[in-house]
Amino acid sequence: DVSGKGIPASLIMAMARSVLRSQAPHQRSPAEVLSRVNEQLYPDIKEDMFISMAYVILERDSSTLKLCRAGHDAPLHFHAHDRSVTKVKPSGMAVGIDSGGAFNRVTGDFSLTLEPGDCLIFYTDGITEAVDVAGEEFGMERVIAAIQASATEGAAGILTRLTDDLRAFIGNQPLIDDVTLIVIRKK
């Protein structure tokens, strides 16, 4: 999620995508990938801009994944055994704020194990900060309720329910920010 709007933000996002794709195949550590992305983008990002990112590596035959969060909203972990939802909050600094020293100190790898039926939900603040006609935000409570109501239907069920609930909530109001939603479910 790039701060700002318009062409400058679009250009930074395109650069970030390109650098991420060039670095990802060569690293087994999400933190190392994001460190290299930060290192390459820092000189080109204006002082008032930054990029929040989350990067995860999934192993096909493993229940454990590696995650790094660079200033991005904390992913949500739906626990199938008790239907609870927790925030996954490893520390991390947004890309483009620091040339590398502080970024590398606070941004690290985090391991997470998913049990069968568990889901990991990545989202941008365009979802939680979407407002209805009265100016009320959609908020985290509604996000969690939608996840809990639909998780038994799998990743597609969560995506559908959350986007339907968001659309119903905002009505004819325009979205004020980009909305991105990614759901991973352990079979």
Salt bridges, closest charged atoms under 4 A:
GLU32 OE2 - ARG36 NE 2.91
GLU59 OE2 - ARG28 NH2 2.47
ASP82 OD2 - HIS81 NE2 3.55
ASP118 OD2 - HIS77 NE2 3.01
GLU136 OE2 - ARG142 NH2 3.05
ASP164 OD1 - ARG167 NH1 3.90
ASP165 OD2 - ARG161 NE 3.04
ASP177 OD1 - LYS5 NZ 3.81
